[in-house]
Structure formats: structure tokens, C-alpha cells
Amino acid sequence: MKRAVMNRVVDDFLSLLPLMRRSVSKKVLKSALAQIEEPITMPQFEIMKTLLEEGRLHIAKIGEKLSIPKPQMTHLIDRLVSLEIVQRQADKIDRRTINIALTTKGKTMIEEHDGMVRESIIGKLSCLTDAELQEMSDSLRKLSRILFKLQ
């Protein structure tokens, strides 16, 4: 019985990931990112958001958190550096280690555009009833708690 439930959970989980990516990333965030003056891609936006939340991080740690392969991370970071959105900084303890940090321009950009992203998501959610919104909120909080346990 437990194995059958686990298999159902795995199936549900695997079908949910692409659906969320298509619904949130492609439709909502893409339209919000189009309003940004700089040509920012979704993975670059995710890197910026991670750096805003976490502060200075090693490139490998960012890639690990976002499930982005190292070769792709190097390209994404190089592009953000060229746009002066992030900068490379030597680690204070081990100068051989290079960390990535948002620049003032990057912080300003992400903070200003976070509102646009939020409004875009609210626009998409506006078709739901109050009951559906509450159910979605409760479900997402439960899912977050469960996924946190799996870390």
C-alpha cells in the first residue's frame, strides 16, 4: 500500500514541476521580465533573486540551489557581469575562492521589478475564487513544509 502511494506521489510530483514552470515562468514571469530595460532571461532573474535573498554566494552554490549546470552558470554569470548587475568578489577568508554578489544596480533592478512580477502573478490569480485562492495558499504552504523536510 505504501509503495503504491509513493508511486502516486512521484507521478504527481513529476507532472506538477513542468506545469508550474510553464504556468509561472513562461506566462507570468516572462511578461514581467519583458518590461525590464536590460535583456534578462528567466534563469538570470532567478540568480538575481537568489543573490538578493542569500547575499554573496559561490557560483557552484548558486547553480546547486537553482539546479543549473556549471557550464551554463558561467555563461549566465558572465552575461550578468557584462550588464553590471552582479560582480565577482574574492572570498574574505579564502582569496582563491570567487563569490558572486549583486551590484547596487542589480539590487535596485530586482527590487523595482519584483513589484511587476508580483502584479503579474496577481493578475493571473485574479480568475480564482476566494475559496480557490485559500485552497491554493494552504496547499502551497503544506508543500513547502514537506519539501523543506526532504532537504
C-alpha positions as a printed NumPy array, in Angstrom:
array([[  0.   ,   0.   ,   0.   ],
       [  2.749,   2.465,   0.991],
       [  4.633,   1.737,  -2.255],
       [  1.505,   2.477,  -4.315],
       [  1.023,   5.806,  -2.535],
       [  4.702,   6.662,  -3.029],
       [  4.42 ,   5.896,  -6.741],
       [  1.345,   8.127,  -6.996],
       [  3.181,  10.928,  -5.157],
       [  6.149,  10.589,  -7.519],
       [  3.842,  10.708, -10.553],
       [  2.006,  13.766,  -9.181],
       [  5.26 ,  15.497,  -8.271],
       [  6.842,  14.908, -11.678],
       [  3.739,  16.128, -13.503],
       [  3.495,  19.221, -11.293],
       [  7.013,  20.548, -11.997],
       [  6.607,  21.189, -15.747],
       [  3.094,  22.542, -15.191],
       [  4.344,  25.056, -12.628],
       [  7.289,  26.   , -14.831],
       [  5.005,  26.603, -17.815],
       [  2.376,  28.448, -15.798],
       [  4.654,  30.626, -13.727],
       [  7.868,  31.019, -15.694],
       [  6.667,  31.161, -19.23 ],
       [  3.418,  33.075, -18.894],
       [  3.716,  35.228, -15.802],
       [  7.377,  35.976, -15.271],
       [  8.226,  36.237, -18.949],
       [  5.701,  39.044, -19.43 ],
       [  7.051,  40.843, -16.345],
       [ 10.674,  40.391, -17.47 ],
       [  9.797,  41.886, -20.862],
       [  9.233,  45.197, -19.058],
       [ 12.829,  45.303, -17.797],
       [ 15.111,  47.551, -19.853],
       [ 18.036,  45.113, -19.685],
       [ 17.64 ,  41.809, -21.6  ],
       [ 17.228,  39.478, -18.595],
       [ 16.352,  35.808, -19.03 ],
       [ 14.388,  33.735, -16.532],
       [ 17.499,  31.89 , -15.216],
       [ 19.313,  35.224, -14.81 ],
       [ 16.34 ,  36.613, -12.882],
       [ 16.395,  33.523, -10.635],
       [ 20.121,  34.072,  -9.988],
       [ 19.488,  37.71 ,  -9.084],
       [ 16.624,  36.77 ,  -6.758],
       [ 18.781,  34.112,  -5.064],
       [ 21.593,  36.605,  -4.525],
       [ 19.162,  39.153,  -3.093],
       [ 17.879,  36.564,  -0.61 ],
       [ 21.184,  34.851,   0.213],
       [ 23.793,  37.561,  -0.299],
       [ 27.204,  36.69 ,  -1.717],
       [ 27.49 ,  33.073,  -2.967],
       [ 29.959,  30.886,  -4.813],
       [ 28.889,  30.167,  -8.394],
       [ 28.635,  26.423,  -7.667],
       [ 26.303,  27.075,  -4.709],
       [ 24.016,  29.231,  -6.867],
       [ 23.931,  26.513,  -9.535],
       [ 23.184,  23.891,  -6.894],
       [ 20.308,  25.919,  -5.415],
       [ 18.769,  26.539,  -8.851],
       [ 19.684,  23.19 , -10.475],
       [ 21.663,  24.895, -13.226],
       [ 24.748,  23.075, -14.609],
       [ 28.139,  24.759, -14.03 ],
       [ 28.871,  25.474, -17.733],
       [ 25.52 ,  27.229, -18.068],
       [ 26.086,  29.105, -14.777],
       [ 29.382,  30.501, -16.059],
       [ 27.658,  31.847, -19.185],
       [ 24.755,  33.334, -17.183],
       [ 27.068,  34.989, -14.657],
       [ 29.317,  36.363, -17.421],
       [ 26.279,  37.995, -19.013],
       [ 25.125,  39.498, -15.696],
       [ 28.665,  40.808, -15.057],
       [ 28.721,  42.439, -18.51 ],
       [ 25.404,  44.155, -17.676],
       [ 26.934,  45.302, -14.338],
       [ 24.149,  43.517, -12.428],
       [ 26.478,  41.203, -10.486],
       [ 30.174,  41.279,  -9.671],
       [ 32.788,  38.706,  -8.836],
       [ 34.387,  39.161,  -5.411],
       [ 37.266,  37.344,  -3.775],
       [ 36.198,  35.48 ,  -0.637],
       [ 37.322,  37.233,   2.544],
       [ 38.626,  34.001,   4.094],
       [ 39.995,  32.187,   1.032],
       [ 41.081,  34.698,  -1.629],
       [ 41.297,  31.871,  -4.199],
       [ 37.514,  31.452,  -3.973],
       [ 35.398,  33.819,  -6.059],
       [ 31.883,  34.687,  -4.928],
       [ 29.111,  36.384,  -6.871],
       [ 27.226,  39.374,  -5.439],
       [ 24.577,  41.754,  -6.71 ],
       [ 25.8  ,  45.235,  -7.542],
       [ 23.838,  48.294,  -6.442],
       [ 22.374,  48.389,  -9.964],
       [ 21.35 ,  44.726,  -9.639],
       [ 19.732,  45.254,  -6.227],
       [ 17.805,  48.264,  -7.467],
       [ 16.686,  46.427, -10.589],
       [ 15.44 ,  43.337,  -8.751],
       [ 13.673,  45.366,  -6.06 ],
       [ 11.947,  47.582,  -8.63 ],
       [ 10.903,  44.7  , -10.825],
       [  9.821,  42.425,  -8.003],
       [  6.651,  44.534,  -7.813],
       [  5.966,  43.978, -11.52 ],
       [  6.45 ,  40.243, -11.148],
       [  4.125,  40.177,  -8.134],
       [  1.459,  42.182, -10.001],
       [  1.743,  39.878, -12.996],
       [  1.186,  36.833, -10.777],
       [ -1.737,  38.551,  -9.016],
       [ -3.248,  39.246, -12.436],
       [ -3.059,  35.553, -13.322],
       [ -4.546,  34.539,  -9.954],
       [ -7.433,  37.008, -10.221],
       [ -9.58 ,  34.48 , -12.101],
       [ -9.706,  32.254,  -8.993],
       [-12.419,  32.457,  -6.355],
       [-11.609,  33.338,  -2.758],
       [-12.072,  29.678,  -1.815],
       [ -9.704,  28.536,  -4.573],
       [ -7.108,  31.118,  -3.531],
       [ -7.313,  29.948,   0.082],
       [ -7.027,  26.308,  -1.001],
       [ -4.028,  27.144,  -3.176],
       [ -2.355,  29.076,  -0.363],
       [ -2.911,  26.235,   2.11 ],
       [ -1.656,  23.652,  -0.394],
       [  1.475,  25.631,  -1.255],
       [  2.307,  26.115,   2.428],
       [  1.883,  22.386,   3.066],
       [  4.004,  21.552,   0.028],
       [  6.719,  23.955,   1.216],
       [  6.803,  22.355,   4.667],
       [  7.029,  18.872,   3.17 ],
       [  9.731,  19.818,   0.651],
       [ 11.721,  21.525,   3.412],
       [ 11.756,  18.189,   5.29 ],
       [ 13.247,  16.491,   2.215],
       [ 16.269,  18.799,   2.045]])
